[in-house]
């Protein structure tokens, strides 16, 4: 299944490994790494837009993992993927918020 059809998959027909590892882990890390790279080089509105895109992408990943969780041989892998994705989503929202506050100068950041 190509990425375009996976993006519109509402029935859960995409393999979990593809959604979790490629779209979830790899693309999320690339996007977040890009945000960190440009963190000190861009203005606050641009950072807010990048962080909003990152949080929206995280929400899409959480949905995609949730509906494709049981496209595996062992059900426990789907449950683990769901739990890890929810934890990642919570972490992503919190880190994005703190990065934004740090960019505003409200909190001190270690980076």
Biopython code that builds the backbone (N, CA, C, O; Angstrom):
import numpy as np
from Bio.PDB.StructureBuilder import StructureBuilder

atoms = [
    (1, "UNK", "N", (0.851, -1.172, 0.000)),
    (1, "UNK", "CA", (0.000, 0.000, 0.000)),
    (1, "UNK", "C", (0.892, 1.228, 0.000)),
    (1, "UNK", "O", (1.818, 1.326, 0.805)),
    (2, "UNK", "N", (0.620, 2.158, -0.892)),
    (2, "UNK", "CA", (1.443, 3.360, -0.955)),
    (2, "UNK", "C", (1.030, 4.359, 0.119)),
    (2, "UNK", "O", (0.013, 4.187, 0.790)),
    (3, "UNK", "N", (1.846, 5.416, 0.269)),
    (3, "UNK", "CA", (1.606, 6.371, 1.348)),
    (3, "UNK", "C", (0.301, 7.132, 1.145)),
    (3, "UNK", "O", (-0.375, 7.464, 2.119)),
    (4, "UNK", "N", (-0.061, 7.411, -0.092)),
    (4, "UNK", "CA", (-1.300, 8.142, -0.335)),
    (4, "UNK", "C", (-2.512, 7.337, 0.118)),
    (4, "UNK", "O", (-3.404, 7.881, 0.769)),
    (5, "UNK", "N", (-2.557, 6.070, -0.209)),
    (5, "UNK", "CA", (-3.702, 5.270, 0.212)),
    (5, "UNK", "C", (-3.681, 5.026, 1.707)),
    (5, "UNK", "O", (-4.742, 4.880, 2.314)),
    (6, "UNK", "N", (-2.495, 4.977, 2.326)),
    (6, "UNK", "CA", (-2.427, 4.825, 3.769)),
    (6, "UNK", "C", (-2.930, 6.081, 4.459)),
    (6, "UNK", "O", (-3.520, 6.000, 5.536)),
    (7, "UNK", "N", (-2.706, 7.238, 3.857)),
    (7, "UNK", "CA", (-3.138, 8.487, 4.460)),
    (7, "UNK", "C", (-4.661, 8.565, 4.555)),
    (7, "UNK", "O", (-5.199, 9.196, 5.465)),
    (8, "UNK", "N", (-5.347, 7.930, 3.621)),
    (8, "UNK", "CA", (-6.804, 7.995, 3.612)),
    (8, "UNK", "C", (-7.452, 6.710, 4.100)),
    (8, "UNK", "O", (-8.666, 6.545, 3.982)),
    (9, "UNK", "N", (-6.661, 5.807, 4.642)),
    (9, "UNK", "CA", (-7.166, 4.518, 5.115)),
    (9, "UNK", "C", (-8.021, 4.713, 6.357)),
    (9, "UNK", "O", (-7.498, 5.012, 7.431)),
    (10, "UNK", "N", (-9.310, 4.549, 6.219)),
    (10, "UNK", "CA", (-10.233, 4.711, 7.338)),
    (10, "UNK", "C", (-10.689, 3.369, 7.905)),
    (10, "UNK", "O", (-11.377, 3.322, 8.925)),
    (11, "UNK", "N", (-10.303, 2.279, 7.238)),
    (11, "UNK", "CA", (-10.787, 0.967, 7.645)),
    (11, "UNK", "C", (-9.735, 0.137, 8.360)),
    (11, "UNK", "O", (-10.042, -0.942, 8.867)),
    (12, "UNK", "N", (-8.517, 0.612, 8.408)),
    (12, "UNK", "CA", (-7.475, -0.137, 9.083)),
    (12, "UNK", "C", (-6.872, -1.234, 8.238)),
    (12, "UNK", "O", (-6.678, -2.346, 8.730)),
    (13, "UNK", "N", (-6.569, -0.961, 6.985)),
    (13, "UNK", "CA", (-6.009, -1.964, 6.089)),
    (13, "UNK", "C", (-4.502, -1.866, 5.918)),
    (13, "UNK", "O", (-3.917, -2.667, 5.189)),
    (14, "UNK", "N", (-3.859, -0.908, 6.570)),
    (14, "UNK", "CA", (-2.417, -0.728, 6.441)),
    (14, "UNK", "C", (-1.712, -1.579, 7.491)),
    (14, "UNK", "O", (-2.179, -1.694, 8.624)),
    (15, "UNK", "N", (-0.596, -2.168, 7.111)),
    (15, "UNK", "CA", (0.154, -2.998, 8.056)),
    (15, "UNK", "C", (0.646, -2.140, 9.216)),
    (15, "UNK", "O", (1.093, -1.011, 9.013)),
    (16, "UNK", "N", (0.564, -2.670, 10.413)),
    (16, "UNK", "CA", (0.940, -1.916, 11.604)),
    (16, "UNK", "C", (2.401, -1.509, 11.578)),
    (16, "UNK", "O", (2.727, -0.390, 11.975)),
    (17, "UNK", "N", (3.291, -2.379, 11.125)),
    (17, "UNK", "CA", (4.716, -2.031, 11.128)),
    (17, "UNK", "C", (4.977, -0.795, 10.281)),
    (17, "UNK", "O", (5.823, 0.026, 10.634)),
    (18, "UNK", "N", (4.269, -0.652, 9.174)),
    (18, "UNK", "CA", (4.450, 0.500, 8.305)),
    (18, "UNK", "C", (3.958, 1.782, 8.987)),
    (18, "UNK", "O", (4.650, 2.801, 8.981)),
    (19, "UNK", "N", (2.781, 1.722, 9.562)),
    (19, "UNK", "CA", (2.214, 2.895, 10.239)),
    (19, "UNK", "C", (3.052, 3.253, 11.465)),
    (19, "UNK", "O", (3.361, 4.427, 11.669)),
    (20, "UNK", "N", (3.420, 2.283, 12.272)),
    (20, "UNK", "CA", (4.123, 2.555, 13.522)),
    (20, "UNK", "C", (5.571, 2.969, 13.286)),
    (20, "UNK", "O", (5.989, 4.034, 13.740)),
    (21, "UNK", "N", (6.333, 2.151, 12.587)),
    (21, "UNK", "CA", (7.768, 2.394, 12.455)),
    (21, "UNK", "C", (8.128, 3.457, 11.423)),
    (21, "UNK", "O", (8.993, 4.296, 11.676)),
    (22, "UNK", "N", (7.478, 3.432, 10.272)),
    (22, "UNK", "CA", (7.847, 4.380, 9.218)),
    (22, "UNK", "C", (7.146, 5.718, 9.433)),
    (22, "UNK", "O", (7.807, 6.745, 9.586)),
    (23, "UNK", "N", (5.813, 5.716, 9.445)),
    (23, "UNK", "CA", (5.076, 6.977, 9.583)),
    (23, "UNK", "C", (5.182, 7.530, 11.004)),
    (23, "UNK", "O", (5.315, 8.739, 11.198)),
    (24, "UNK", "N", (5.124, 6.650, 11.983)),
    (24, "UNK", "CA", (5.152, 7.100, 13.370)),
    (24, "UNK", "C", (6.536, 7.456, 13.857)),
    (24, "UNK", "O", (6.784, 8.606, 14.220)),
    (25, "UNK", "N", (7.434, 6.506, 13.873)),
    (25, "UNK", "CA", (8.758, 6.729, 14.457)),
    (25, "UNK", "C", (9.656, 7.537, 13.520)),
    (25, "UNK", "O", (10.146, 8.598, 13.908)),
    (26, "UNK", "N", (9.880, 7.065, 12.315)),
    (26, "UNK", "CA", (10.846, 7.706, 11.421)),
    (26, "UNK", "C", (10.435, 9.129, 11.034)),
    (26, "UNK", "O", (11.212, 10.068, 11.209)),
    (27, "UNK", "N", (9.235, 9.288, 10.518)),
    (27, "UNK", "CA", (8.800, 10.607, 10.058)),
    (27, "UNK", "C", (8.646, 11.571, 11.235)),
    (27, "UNK", "O", (8.998, 12.745, 11.113)),
    (28, "UNK", "N", (8.132, 11.104, 12.360)),
    (28, "UNK", "CA", (7.999, 11.976, 13.530)),
    (28, "UNK", "C", (9.356, 12.471, 14.009)),
    (28, "UNK", "O", (9.504, 13.643, 14.353)),
    (29, "UNK", "N", (10.335, 11.595, 14.033)),
    (29, "UNK", "CA", (11.667, 12.008, 14.470)),
    (29, "UNK", "C", (12.311, 12.975, 13.474)),
    (29, "UNK", "O", (12.988, 13.919, 13.881)),
    (30, "UNK", "N", (12.110, 12.753, 12.201)),
    (30, "UNK", "CA", (12.638, 13.689, 11.200)),
    (30, "UNK", "C", (11.989, 15.067, 11.335)),
    (30, "UNK", "O", (12.667, 16.092, 11.265)),
    (31, "UNK", "N", (10.686, 15.078, 11.528)),
    (31, "UNK", "CA", (9.983, 16.341, 11.689)),
    (31, "UNK", "C", (10.428, 17.064, 12.961)),
    (31, "UNK", "O", (10.671, 18.270, 12.935)),
    (32, "UNK", "N", (10.535, 16.342, 14.058)),
    (32, "UNK", "CA", (10.945, 16.961, 15.314)),
    (32, "UNK", "C", (12.408, 17.408, 15.248)),
    (32, "UNK", "O", (12.753, 18.460, 15.785)),
    (33, "UNK", "N", (13.260, 16.631, 14.603)),
    (33, "UNK", "CA", (14.649, 17.029, 14.426)),
    (33, "UNK", "C", (14.768, 18.307, 13.613)),
    (33, "UNK", "O", (15.617, 19.152, 13.896)),
    (34, "UNK", "N", (13.921, 18.448, 12.605)),
    (34, "UNK", "CA", (13.896, 19.676, 11.803)),
    (34, "UNK", "C", (13.485, 20.867, 12.663)),
    (34, "UNK", "O", (14.069, 21.945, 12.554)),
    (35, "UNK", "N", (12.495, 20.675, 13.504)),
    (35, "UNK", "CA", (12.064, 21.747, 14.407)),
    (35, "UNK", "C", (13.202, 22.153, 15.332)),
    (35, "UNK", "O", (13.441, 23.344, 15.531)),
    (36, "UNK", "N", (13.901, 21.187, 15.897)),
    (36, "UNK", "CA", (15.014, 21.512, 16.795)),
    (36, "UNK", "C", (16.160, 22.189, 16.053)),
    (36, "UNK", "O", (16.818, 23.068, 16.609)),
    (37, "UNK", "N", (16.406, 21.798, 14.821)),
    (37, "UNK", "CA", (17.469, 22.407, 14.033)),
    (37, "UNK", "C", (17.198, 23.897, 13.805)),
    (37, "UNK", "O", (18.106, 24.722, 13.911)),
    (38, "UNK", "N", (15.966, 24.229, 13.497)),
    (38, "UNK", "CA", (15.604, 25.615, 13.208)),
    (38, "UNK", "C", (15.149, 26.404, 14.439)),
    (38, "UNK", "O", (14.779, 27.572, 14.319)),
    (39, "UNK", "N", (15.172, 25.790, 15.601)),
    (39, "UNK", "CA", (14.621, 26.391, 16.815)),
    (39, "UNK", "C", (15.138, 27.804, 17.074)),
    (39, "UNK", "O", (14.338, 28.703, 17.331)),
    (40, "UNK", "N", (16.434, 28.022, 17.014)),
    (40, "UNK", "CA", (17.016, 29.329, 17.315)),
    (40, "UNK", "C", (17.085, 30.239, 16.091)),
    (40, "UNK", "O", (17.476, 31.401, 16.204)),
    (41, "UNK", "N", (16.712, 29.724, 14.932)),
    (41, "UNK", "CA", (16.870, 30.485, 13.694)),
    (41, "UNK", "C", (15.572, 31.112, 13.189)),
    (41, "UNK", "O", (15.606, 31.933, 12.273)),
    (42, "UNK", "N", (14.441, 30.744, 13.763)),
    (42, "UNK", "CA", (13.159, 31.226, 13.259)),
    (42, "UNK", "C", (12.430, 32.011, 14.338)),
    (42, "UNK", "O", (12.750, 31.911, 15.523)),
    (43, "UNK", "N", (11.451, 32.789, 13.912)),
    (43, "UNK", "CA", (10.651, 33.572, 14.836)),
    (43, "UNK", "C", (9.594, 32.729, 15.524)),
    (43, "UNK", "O", (9.344, 31.580, 15.159)),
    (44, "UNK", "N", (8.988, 33.329, 16.517)),
    (44, "UNK", "CA", (7.979, 32.627, 17.300)),
    (44, "UNK", "C", (6.769, 32.196, 16.478)),
    (44, "UNK", "O", (6.307, 31.070, 16.666)),
    (45, "UNK", "N", (6.225, 33.018, 15.578)),
    (45, "UNK", "CA", (5.076, 32.544, 14.778)),
    (45, "UNK", "C", (5.423, 31.337, 13.899)),
    (45, "UNK", "O", (4.618, 30.417, 13.758)),
    (46, "UNK", "N", (6.614, 31.344, 13.314)),
    (46, "UNK", "CA", (7.023, 30.200, 12.486)),
    (46, "UNK", "C", (7.201, 28.953, 13.341)),
    (46, "UNK", "O", (6.817, 27.857, 12.934)),
    (47, "UNK", "N", (7.784, 29.119, 14.524)),
    (47, "UNK", "CA", (7.932, 27.977, 15.429)),
    (47, "UNK", "C", (6.570, 27.448, 15.852)),
    (47, "UNK", "O", (6.355, 26.237, 15.902)),
    (48, "UNK", "N", (5.654, 28.357, 16.155)),
    (48, "UNK", "CA", (4.299, 27.931, 16.534)),
    (48, "UNK", "C", (3.654, 27.126, 15.415)),
    (48, "UNK", "O", (2.985, 26.126, 15.675)),
    (49, "UNK", "N", (3.850, 27.556, 14.170)),
    (49, "UNK", "CA", (3.284, 26.823, 13.029)),
    (49, "UNK", "C", (3.914, 25.438, 12.901)),
    (49, "UNK", "O", (3.208, 24.452, 12.690)),
    (50, "UNK", "N", (5.237, 25.361, 13.029)),
    (50, "UNK", "CA", (5.908, 24.054, 12.947)),
    (50, "UNK", "C", (5.452, 23.119, 14.069)),
    (50, "UNK", "O", (5.209, 21.935, 13.837)),
    (51, "UNK", "N", (5.340, 23.655, 15.276)),
    (51, "UNK", "CA", (4.900, 22.822, 16.399)),
    (51, "UNK", "C", (3.450, 22.395, 16.221)),
    (51, "UNK", "O", (3.092, 21.274, 16.583)),
    (52, "UNK", "N", (2.616, 23.258, 15.673)),
    (52, "UNK", "CA", (1.221, 22.881, 15.405)),
    (52, "UNK", "C", (1.151, 21.769, 14.369)),
    (52, "UNK", "O", (0.353, 20.841, 14.501)),
    (53, "UNK", "N", (1.984, 21.862, 13.340)),
    (53, "UNK", "CA", (2.039, 20.800, 12.327)),
    (53, "UNK", "C", (2.486, 19.494, 12.969)),
    (53, "UNK", "O", (1.928, 18.433, 12.690)),
    (54, "UNK", "N", (3.498, 19.580, 13.833)),
    (54, "UNK", "CA", (4.002, 18.386, 14.511)),
    (54, "UNK", "C", (2.928, 17.751, 15.394)),
    (54, "UNK", "O", (2.764, 16.531, 15.385)),
    (55, "UNK", "N", (2.206, 18.556, 16.143)),
    (55, "UNK", "CA", (1.146, 18.025, 17.014)),
    (55, "UNK", "C", (0.007, 17.444, 16.166)),
    (55, "UNK", "O", (-0.543, 16.398, 16.509)),
    (56, "UNK", "N", (-0.344, 18.103, 15.080)),
    (56, "UNK", "CA", (-1.392, 17.576, 14.201)),
    (56, "UNK", "C", (-0.952, 16.255, 13.573)),
    (56, "UNK", "O", (-1.745, 15.320, 13.470)),
    (57, "UNK", "N", (0.312, 16.179, 13.154)),
    (57, "UNK", "CA", (0.820, 14.928, 12.597)),
    (57, "UNK", "C", (0.802, 13.820, 13.655)),
    (57, "UNK", "O", (0.481, 12.670, 13.355)),
    (58, "UNK", "N", (1.144, 14.174, 14.874)),
    (58, "UNK", "CA", (1.110, 13.205, 15.969)),
    (58, "UNK", "C", (-0.307, 12.695, 16.188)),
    (58, "UNK", "O", (-0.504, 11.503, 16.425)),
    (59, "UNK", "N", (-1.290, 13.577, 16.112)),
    (59, "UNK", "CA", (-2.688, 13.161, 16.255)),
    (59, "UNK", "C", (-3.083, 12.208, 15.122)),
    (59, "UNK", "O", (-3.786, 11.223, 15.346)),
    (60, "UNK", "N", (-2.623, 12.515, 13.901)),
    (60, "UNK", "CA", (-2.919, 11.628, 12.771)),
    (60, "UNK", "C", (-2.276, 10.257, 12.983)),
    (60, "UNK", "O", (-2.886, 9.224, 12.703)),
    (61, "UNK", "N", (-1.044, 10.261, 13.476)),
    (61, "UNK", "CA", (-0.354, 8.987, 13.731)),
    (61, "UNK", "C", (-1.091, 8.185, 14.799)),
    (61, "UNK", "O", (-1.263, 6.974, 14.663)),
    (62, "UNK", "N", (-1.521, 8.856, 15.852)),
    (62, "UNK", "CA", (-2.242, 8.152, 16.906)),
    (62, "UNK", "C", (-3.505, 7.504, 16.336)),
    (62, "UNK", "O", (-3.816, 6.357, 16.656)),
    (63, "UNK", "N", (-4.221, 8.231, 15.504)),
    (63, "UNK", "CA", (-5.413, 7.669, 14.865)),
    (63, "UNK", "C", (-5.051, 6.501, 13.950)),
    (63, "UNK", "O", (-5.702, 5.456, 13.978)),
    (64, "UNK", "N", (-4.014, 6.685, 13.145)),
    (64, "UNK", "CA", (-3.615, 5.637, 12.201)),
    (64, "UNK", "C", (-3.169, 4.364, 12.925)),
    (64, "UNK", "O", (-3.531, 3.259, 12.521)),
    (65, "UNK", "N", (-2.392, 4.518, 13.982)),
    (65, "UNK", "CA", (-1.968, 3.336, 14.751)),
    (65, "UNK", "C", (-3.180, 2.688, 15.408)),
    (65, "UNK", "O", (-3.287, 1.462, 15.444)),
    (66, "UNK", "N", (-4.080, 3.495, 15.920)),
    (66, "UNK", "CA", (-5.249, 2.953, 16.620)),
    (66, "UNK", "C", (-6.094, 2.081, 15.700)),
    (66, "UNK", "O", (-6.508, 0.992, 16.097)),
    (67, "UNK", "N", (-6.360, 2.542, 14.474)),
    (67, "UNK", "CA", (-7.238, 1.751, 13.593)),
    (67, "UNK", "C", (-6.509, 0.608, 12.906)),
    (67, "UNK", "O", (-7.147, -0.321, 12.410)),
    (68, "UNK", "N", (-5.177, 0.661, 12.870)),
    (68, "UNK", "CA", (-4.411, -0.414, 12.223)),
    (68, "UNK", "C", (-3.718, -1.322, 13.239)),
    (68, "UNK", "O", (-2.897, -2.155, 12.854)),
    (69, "UNK", "N", (-4.028, -1.179, 14.503)),
    (69, "UNK", "CA", (-3.303, -1.874, 15.562)),
    (69, "UNK", "C", (-3.381, -3.392, 15.452)),
    (69, "UNK", "O", (-2.461, -4.087, 15.881)),
    (70, "UNK", "N", (-4.423, -3.898, 14.905)),
    (70, "UNK", "CA", (-4.570, -5.345, 14.920)),
    (70, "UNK", "C", (-4.313, -5.993, 13.564)),
    (70, "UNK", "O", (-4.811, -7.081, 13.278)),
    (71, "UNK", "N", (-3.530, -5.308, 12.735)),
    (71, "UNK", "CA", (-3.051, -5.899, 11.484)),
    (71, "UNK", "C", (-1.717, -6.598, 11.736)),
    (71, "UNK", "O", (-0.740, -6.376, 11.022)),
    (72, "UNK", "N", (-1.696, -7.430, 12.744)),
    (72, "UNK", "CA", (-0.509, -8.178, 13.145)),
    (72, "UNK", "C", (-0.933, -9.598, 13.499)),
    (72, "UNK", "O", (-2.117, -9.880, 13.683)),
    (73, "UNK", "N", (0.054, -10.487, 13.590)),
    (73, "UNK", "CA", (-0.258, -11.872, 13.932)),
    (73, "UNK", "C", (-0.609, -12.034, 15.406)),
    (73, "UNK", "O", (-1.486, -12.823, 15.757)),
    (74, "UNK", "N", (0.074, -11.287, 16.266)),
    (74, "UNK", "CA", (-0.185, -11.381, 17.706)),
    (74, "UNK", "C", (-0.863, -10.100, 18.178)),
    (74, "UNK", "O", (-0.344, -9.003, 17.974)),
    (75, "UNK", "N", (-2.007, -10.243, 18.800)),
    (75, "UNK", "CA", (-2.811, -9.110, 19.253)),
    (75, "UNK", "C", (-2.041, -8.226, 20.225)),
    (75, "UNK", "O", (-2.249, -7.013, 20.254)),
    (76, "UNK", "N", (-1.171, -8.809, 21.005)),
    (76, "UNK", "CA", (-0.432, -8.037, 22.002)),
    (76, "UNK", "C", (0.421, -6.947, 21.357)),
    (76, "UNK", "O", (0.640, -5.902, 21.971)),
    (77, "UNK", "N", (0.902, -7.162, 20.147)),
    (77, "UNK", "CA", (1.687, -6.136, 19.458)),
    (77, "UNK", "C", (0.839, -4.904, 19.149)),
    (77, "UNK", "O", (1.317, -3.774, 19.241)),
    (78, "UNK", "N", (-0.396, -5.126, 18.792)),
    (78, "UNK", "CA", (-1.304, -4.009, 18.556)),
    (78, "UNK", "C", (-1.578, -3.230, 19.824)),
    (78, "UNK", "O", (-1.639, -2.001, 19.802)),
    (79, "UNK", "N", (-1.745, -3.940, 20.932)),
    (79, "UNK", "CA", (-1.977, -3.259, 22.206)),
    (79, "UNK", "C", (-0.748, -2.477, 22.650)),
    (79, "UNK", "O", (-0.873, -1.369, 23.173)),
    (80, "UNK", "N", (0.431, -3.041, 22.448)),
    (80, "UNK", "CA", (1.669, -2.336, 22.783)),
    (80, "UNK", "C", (1.823, -1.094, 21.912)),
    (80, "UNK", "O", (2.189, -0.029, 22.409)),
    (81, "UNK", "N", (1.547, -1.223, 20.626)),
    (81, "UNK", "CA", (1.657, -0.090, 19.708)),
    (81, "UNK", "C", (0.706, 1.029, 20.109)),
    (81, "UNK", "O", (1.075, 2.203, 20.065)),
    (82, "UNK", "N", (-0.498, 0.680, 20.494)),
    (82, "UNK", "CA", (-1.451, 1.696, 20.935)),
    (82, "UNK", "C", (-0.952, 2.412, 22.188)),
    (82, "UNK", "O", (-0.992, 3.640, 22.260)),
    (83, "UNK", "N", (-0.486, 1.656, 23.162)),
    (83, "UNK", "CA", (-0.008, 2.261, 24.408)),
    (83, "UNK", "C", (1.198, 3.172, 24.159)),
    (83, "UNK", "O", (1.261, 4.284, 24.683)),
    (84, "UNK", "N", (2.144, 2.698, 23.363)),
    (84, "UNK", "CA", (3.327, 3.510, 23.065)),
    (84, "UNK", "C", (2.967, 4.774, 22.289)),
    (84, "UNK", "O", (3.559, 5.830, 22.511)),
    (85, "UNK", "N", (2.016, 4.671, 21.395)),
    (85, "UNK", "CA", (1.618, 5.830, 20.599)),
    (85, "UNK", "C", (0.891, 6.868, 21.455)),
    (85, "UNK", "O", (1.091, 8.067, 21.266)),
    (86, "UNK", "N", (0.068, 6.434, 22.374)),
    (86, "UNK", "CA", (-0.591, 7.379, 23.283)),
    (86, "UNK", "C", (0.460, 8.073, 24.156)),
    (86, "UNK", "O", (0.389, 9.284, 24.361)),
    (87, "UNK", "N", (1.426, 7.320, 24.666)),
    (87, "UNK", "CA", (2.498, 7.921, 25.464)),
    (87, "UNK", "C", (3.306, 8.912, 24.630)),
    (87, "UNK", "O", (3.663, 9.986, 25.116)),
    (88, "UNK", "N", (3.593, 8.557, 23.380)),
    (88, "UNK", "CA", (4.330, 9.465, 22.483)),
    (88, "UNK", "C", (3.518, 10.737, 22.237)),
    (88, "UNK", "O", (4.082, 11.831, 22.218)),
    (89, "UNK", "N", (2.215, 10.611, 22.052)),
    (89, "UNK", "CA", (1.379, 11.783, 21.788)),
    (89, "UNK", "C", (1.366, 12.725, 22.993)),
    (89, "UNK", "O", (1.482, 13.940, 22.832)),
    (90, "UNK", "N", (1.228, 12.177, 24.178)),
    (90, "UNK", "CA", (1.255, 13.004, 25.385)),
    (90, "UNK", "C", (2.599, 13.708, 25.501)),
    (90, "UNK", "O", (2.652, 14.908, 25.771)),
    (91, "UNK", "N", (3.682, 12.972, 25.299)),
    (91, "UNK", "CA", (5.019, 13.550, 25.363)),
    (91, "UNK", "C", (5.203, 14.632, 24.294)),
    (91, "UNK", "O", (5.780, 15.682, 24.578)),
    (92, "UNK", "N", (4.733, 14.395, 23.098)),
    (92, "UNK", "CA", (4.882, 15.361, 22.012)),
    (92, "UNK", "C", (4.186, 16.675, 22.321)),
    (92, "UNK", "O", (4.740, 17.748, 22.083)),
    (93, "UNK", "N", (2.981, 16.594, 22.847)),
    (93, "UNK", "CA", (2.241, 17.812, 23.187)),
    (93, "UNK", "C", (2.944, 18.573, 24.303)),
    (93, "UNK", "O", (3.068, 19.796, 24.240)),
    (94, "UNK", "N", (3.403, 17.860, 25.322)),
    (94, "UNK", "CA", (4.070, 18.527, 26.436)),
    (94, "UNK", "C", (5.397, 19.154, 26.003)),
    (94, "UNK", "O", (5.672, 20.302, 26.351)),
    (95, "UNK", "N", (6.217, 18.428, 25.258)),
    (95, "UNK", "CA", (7.501, 18.959, 24.807)),
    (95, "UNK", "C", (7.282, 20.142, 23.869)),
    (95, "UNK", "O", (8.007, 21.134, 23.947)),
    (96, "UNK", "N", (6.301, 20.049, 22.994)),
    (96, "UNK", "CA", (6.005, 21.163, 22.092)),
    (96, "UNK", "C", (5.607, 22.407, 22.879)),
    (96, "UNK", "O", (6.043, 23.514, 22.564)),
    (97, "UNK", "N", (4.797, 22.225, 23.880)),
    (97, "UNK", "CA", (4.400, 23.356, 24.718)),
    (97, "UNK", "C", (5.578, 23.992, 25.428)),
    (97, "UNK", "O", (5.695, 25.217, 25.460)),
    (98, "UNK", "N", (6.454, 23.175, 25.998)),
    (98, "UNK", "CA", (7.620, 23.710, 26.697)),
    (98, "UNK", "C", (8.610, 24.364, 25.735)),
    (98, "UNK", "O", (9.221, 25.378, 26.072)),
    (99, "UNK", "N", (8.773, 23.794, 24.544)),
    (99, "UNK", "CA", (9.635, 24.434, 23.548)),
    (99, "UNK", "C", (9.088, 25.801, 23.146)),
    (99, "UNK", "O", (9.844, 26.760, 22.993)),
    (100, "UNK", "N", (7.790, 25.880, 22.980)),
    (100, "UNK", "CA", (7.181, 27.160, 22.620)),
    (100, "UNK", "C", (7.357, 28.173, 23.746)),
    (100, "UNK", "O", (7.725, 29.320, 23.494)),
    (101, "UNK", "N", (7.101, 27.763, 24.975)),
    (101, "UNK", "CA", (7.295, 28.661, 26.123)),
    (101, "UNK", "C", (8.754, 29.085, 26.243)),
    (101, "UNK", "O", (9.049, 30.235, 26.569)),
    (102, "UNK", "N", (9.653, 28.159, 25.981)),
    (102, "UNK", "CA", (11.070, 28.486, 26.018)),
    (102, "UNK", "C", (11.451, 29.487, 24.943)),
    (102, "UNK", "O", (12.298, 30.352, 25.167)),
    (103, "UNK", "N", (10.837, 29.376, 23.789)),
    (103, "UNK", "CA", (11.109, 30.317, 22.705)),
    (103, "UNK", "C", (10.592, 31.711, 23.058)),
    (103, "UNK", "O", (11.182, 32.720, 22.671)),
    (104, "UNK", "N", (9.497, 31.752, 23.789)),
    (104, "UNK", "CA", (8.964, 33.037, 24.253)),
    (104, "UNK", "C", (9.802, 33.626, 25.377)),
    (104, "UNK", "O", (9.702, 34.816, 25.674)),
    (105, "UNK", "N", (10.635, 32.786, 26.008)),
    (105, "UNK", "CA", (11.443, 33.252, 27.134)),
    (105, "UNK", "C", (10.761, 33.063, 28.465)),
    (105, "UNK", "O", (11.231, 33.571, 29.483)),
    (106, "UNK", "N", (9.653, 32.335, 28.473)),
    (106, "UNK", "CA", (8.902, 32.116, 29.710)),
    (106, "UNK", "C", (9.564, 31.101, 30.618)),
    (106, "UNK", "O", (9.512, 31.237, 31.840)),
    (107, "UNK", "N", (10.187, 30.082, 30.037)),
    (107, "UNK", "CA", (10.908, 29.071, 30.805)),
    (107, "UNK", "C", (12.306, 28.942, 30.233)),
    (107, "UNK", "O", (12.534, 29.214, 29.054)),
    (108, "UNK", "N", (13.241, 28.525, 31.074)),
    (108, "UNK", "CA", (14.626, 28.315, 30.623)),
    (108, "UNK", "C", (14.752, 26.923, 30.033)),
    (108, "UNK", "O", (14.258, 25.952, 30.606)),
    (109, "UNK", "N", (15.411, 26.825, 28.888)),
    (109, "UNK", "CA", (15.612, 25.543, 28.228)),
    (109, "UNK", "C", (17.076, 25.142, 28.285)),
    (109, "UNK", "O", (17.957, 26.001, 28.249)),
    (110, "UNK", "N", (17.339, 23.864, 28.372)),
    (110, "UNK", "CA", (18.739, 23.409, 28.436)),
    (110, "UNK", "C", (19.428, 23.401, 27.072)),
    (110, "UNK", "O", (20.634, 23.166, 27.006)),
    (111, "UNK", "N", (18.701, 23.649, 25.989)),
    (111, "UNK", "CA", (19.337, 23.595, 24.659)),
    (111, "UNK", "C", (19.738, 24.957, 24.158)),
    (111, "UNK", "O", (20.282, 25.076, 23.060)),
]
sb = StructureBuilder()
sb.init_structure("model")
sb.init_model(0)
sb.init_chain("A")
sb.init_seg("    ")
for serial, (resi, resn, name, xyz) in enumerate(atoms, 1):
    if name == "N":
        sb.init_residue(resn, " ", resi, " ")
    sb.init_atom(name, np.array(xyz, "f"), 0.0, 1.0, " ", f" {name:<3s}", serial, name[0])
structure = sb.get_structure()
